[in-house]
Amino acid sequence: MKFDTVIIGGGLSGLVCGIRLLQQGQRCVIVSSGQSALHFSSGSFDLLNALPNGENVINPLSSINDLVEQAPKHPYSKIGKDNFEKLSSEAEQFFREIDVELTGTARKNHYRITPMGILKPTWLTMDGFATAESKDNLPWNKVSIFNITGFLDFYPQFIADEFLKTGTESDIHLFNLEALDQLRRNPSEMRSTNIARILDKNIEEVSRILNEKSGDSEAVIFPACIGLEASSLDKLRKLVKKPVVLIPTMPPSIAGIHTQQYLHDYFVKAGGVYMLGDSIRNADMQENHISKVYSFNHGDIPFTADNFVLATGSYFSQGLIATSDEIYEPVFNLDVSYSTDRKEWYNPKMFEQQGYHHYGVKTDDSFRGMYKEKVIQNLFVAGAILEGFDPIKEGSGAGVSILTSLSIARTILSNKERG
Ligand SMILES: Cc1cc2nc3c(=O)[nH]c(=O)nc-3n(C[C@H](O)[C@H](O)[C@H](O)COP(=O)(O)OP(=O)(O)OC[C@H]3O[C@@H](n4cnc5c(N)ncnc54)[C@H](O)[C@@H]3O)c2cc1C
């Protein structure tokens, strides 16, 4: 099977890179084992919320110089200050052009609301979610918070308590639909995805309840367990007489699953080949050049291409594997940066910075992977698998995935032009 580019891993990084390459006429395949981190997404993409030294970031574009100084191996440092600004704006345009509706700009972080009602900075938030411009001020004086009876992954009282700290009052309403009774027979079925499938089919009834119970509130706050079908959220918003805003629930994330599915469908409609449920297992490499990769499902039938992109995620997606004495990358056995002193991997204080978050695949400044300290000329590495950043402490997870993927797509396309 011959392609221009083979992408290994079909999460946010693989899909952004694949769509960008297809838009410029490349033939691409994405081979992906399974679910991605998007299935657990908060509904927001973070770019940079804090510097490695812990200082809060308000404007990611103006903090990039400090980041480069503090963390020279950070993927953003490899991208460089000017390209960081260009790629952030290219990313915002990229999503607009493919009709993924997102609020926000890299010039100023806004605030999203967590499932516990806490306000956290972020870059881009998916359509329909509650956001605020300031940490101390919500856009409403009074709201009605709704939850479904028996749904345990959403906490209205915590949210109401946090809202009150900013001066916003809330009333809380539990409601039920007969159609949900079949799920309620087994409490473990009361999960956001199952509930969304039922609510999406009963939008009229849900909107009648919201209109009836929300009294004099300025907005309806609803758990993000609706909208697996994109049109149902639009319909709900039309039928309810005041703004309906979503707050993320505990995973799985409906908005994330919807985004994954949307990007997948866009990639396939644009002519890409997406092989779900297959894994790349190894490769043929000669003189620091990859010629073929092999998958479990296709046995000895190889995938050949001019370029390969490794976007297999971090430990969570098994892009990196940690054993008791080493951390390795399982497909190409690429060089991985990590401490050989295992005590440095973890900090027993769970909420402090963890060494293992920074570990990942080593690359050059063009994100080409390295094997035995030599750069592999046509193997690029994108997203969560990369070394040198802490997606949790910095709040930079999706930003690194999106910006490195766009940067790699640019390099592949410009190398092609140069012939
Ligand atoms: C649980 C969780 C929640 C997160 N939530 C947020 C959030 O709300 N906002 C934010 O900004 N960041 C968040 N992050 C950070 C996250 O890492 C990035 O946002 C981003 O989604 C990562 O995308 P990725 O494509 O690099 O990796 P992944 O999403 O992990 O995708 C990697 C894909 O590669 C596949 N794969 C692995 N090995 C192989 C193989 N050998 N062959 C083929 N396919 C393979 C996996 O099955 C998976 O589908 C979260 C991370 C985690 C772990």
Ligand as a Chemical Component Dictionary entry (heavy atoms), coordinates in Angstrom:
data_LIG
# 
_chem_comp.id                   LIG 
_chem_comp.type                 NON-POLYMER 
_chem_comp.pdbx_formal_charge   0 
_chem_comp.three_letter_code    LIG 
# 
loop_
_chem_comp_atom.comp_id 
_chem_comp_atom.atom_id 
_chem_comp_atom.alt_atom_id 
_chem_comp_atom.type_symbol 
_chem_comp_atom.charge 
_chem_comp_atom.model_Cartn_x 
_chem_comp_atom.model_Cartn_y 
_chem_comp_atom.model_Cartn_z 
_chem_comp_atom.pdbx_ordinal 
LIG C1  C1  C 0 -7.309 11.601 29.748 1  
LIG C2  C2  C 0 -6.756 12.825 29.093 2  
LIG C3  C3  C 0 -7.545 13.962 28.980 3  
LIG C4  C4  C 0 -7.030 15.112 28.363 4  
LIG N1  N1  N 0 -7.818 16.235 28.272 5  
LIG C5  C5  C 0 -7.312 17.357 27.698 6  
LIG C6  C6  C 0 -8.116 18.540 27.583 7  
LIG O1  O1  O 0 -9.264 18.580 27.992 8  
LIG N2  N2  N 0 -7.555 19.650 27.002 9  
LIG C7  C7  C 0 -6.266 19.638 26.558 10 
LIG O2  O2  O 0 -5.802 20.678 26.069 11 
LIG N3  N3  N 0 -5.505 18.534 26.632 12 
LIG C8  C8  C 0 -5.985 17.402 27.201 13 
LIG N4  N4  N 0 -5.193 16.269 27.294 14 
LIG C9  C9  C 0 -3.857 16.282 26.723 15 
LIG C10 C10 C 0 -3.843 15.455 25.404 16 
LIG O3  O3  O 0 -2.654 14.729 25.444 17 
LIG C11 C11 C 0 -3.926 16.288 24.136 18 
LIG O4  O4  O 0 -4.928 17.215 24.277 19 
LIG C12 C12 C 0 -4.201 15.513 22.842 20 
LIG O5  O5  O 0 -5.570 15.154 22.720 21 
LIG C13 C13 C 0 -3.300 14.330 22.615 22 
LIG O6  O6  O 0 -3.466 13.951 21.268 23 
LIG P1  P1  P 0 -2.490 12.955 20.514 24 
LIG O7  O7  O 0 -3.105 12.744 19.166 25 
LIG O8  O8  O 0 -1.093 13.428 20.578 26 
LIG O9  O9  O 0 -2.536 11.580 21.341 27 
LIG P2  P2  P 0 -3.748 10.615 21.660 28 
LIG O10 O10 O 0 -5.013 11.345 21.752 29 
LIG O11 O11 O 0 -3.317 9.815  22.826 30 
LIG O12 O12 O 0 -3.879 9.674  20.371 31 
LIG C14 C14 C 0 -2.942 8.669  20.060 32 
LIG C15 C15 C 0 -3.621 7.619  19.199 33 
LIG O13 O13 O 0 -2.632 6.719  18.698 34 
LIG C16 C16 C 0 -3.139 5.389  18.758 35 
LIG N5  N5  N 0 -1.992 4.461  18.793 36 
LIG C17 C17 C 0 -1.115 4.193  19.815 37 
LIG N6  N6  N 0 -0.192 3.298  19.405 38 
LIG C18 C18 C 0 -0.479 2.969  18.116 39 
LIG C19 C19 C 0 0.114  2.087  17.159 40 
LIG N7  N7  N 0 1.210  1.371  17.420 41 
LIG N8  N8  N 0 -0.451 2.002  15.926 42 
LIG C20 C20 C 0 -1.555 2.723  15.617 43 
LIG N9  N9  N 0 -2.154 3.567  16.488 44 
LIG C21 C21 C 0 -1.616 3.694  17.721 45 
LIG C22 C22 C 0 -3.984 5.374  20.030 46 
LIG O14 O14 O 0 -4.932 4.329  20.002 47 
LIG C23 C23 C 0 -4.647 6.766  19.954 48 
LIG O15 O15 O 0 -5.840 6.715  19.215 49 
LIG C24 C24 C 0 -5.698 15.111 27.866 50 
LIG C25 C25 C 0 -4.914 13.958 27.989 51 
LIG C26 C26 C 0 -5.434 12.822 28.587 52 
LIG C27 C27 C 0 -4.552 11.603 28.689 53 
# 
loop_
_chem_comp_bond.comp_id 
_chem_comp_bond.atom_id_1 
_chem_comp_bond.atom_id_2 
_chem_comp_bond.value_order 
_chem_comp_bond.pdbx_ordinal 
LIG C1  C2  SING 1  
LIG C2  C3  SING 2  
LIG C2  C26 DOUB 3  
LIG C3  C4  DOUB 4  
LIG C4  N1  SING 5  
LIG C4  C24 SING 6  
LIG N1  C5  DOUB 7  
LIG C5  C6  SING 8  
LIG C5  C8  SING 9  
LIG C6  O1  DOUB 10 
LIG C6  N2  SING 11 
LIG N2  C7  SING 12 
LIG C7  O2  DOUB 13 
LIG C7  N3  SING 14 
LIG N3  C8  DOUB 15 
LIG C8  N4  SING 16 
LIG N4  C9  SING 17 
LIG N4  C24 SING 18 
LIG C9  C10 SING 19 
LIG C10 O3  SING 20 
LIG C10 C11 SING 21 
LIG C11 O4  SING 22 
LIG C11 C12 SING 23 
LIG C12 O5  SING 24 
LIG C12 C13 SING 25 
LIG C13 O6  SING 26 
LIG O6  P1  SING 27 
LIG P1  O7  DOUB 28 
LIG P1  O8  SING 29 
LIG P1  O9  SING 30 
LIG O9  P2  SING 31 
LIG P2  O10 DOUB 32 
LIG P2  O11 SING 33 
LIG P2  O12 SING 34 
LIG O12 C14 SING 35 
LIG C14 C15 SING 36 
LIG C15 O13 SING 37 
LIG C15 C23 SING 38 
LIG O13 C16 SING 39 
LIG C16 N5  SING 40 
LIG C16 C22 SING 41 
LIG N5  C17 SING 42 
LIG N5  C21 SING 43 
LIG C17 N6  DOUB 44 
LIG N6  C18 SING 45 
LIG C18 C19 SING 46 
LIG C18 C21 DOUB 47 
LIG C19 N7  SING 48 
LIG C19 N8  DOUB 49 
LIG N8  C20 SING 50 
LIG C20 N9  DOUB 51 
LIG N9  C21 SING 52 
LIG C22 O14 SING 53 
LIG C22 C23 SING 54 
LIG C23 O15 SING 55 
LIG C24 C25 DOUB 56 
LIG C25 C26 SING 57 
LIG C26 C27 SING 58 
# 
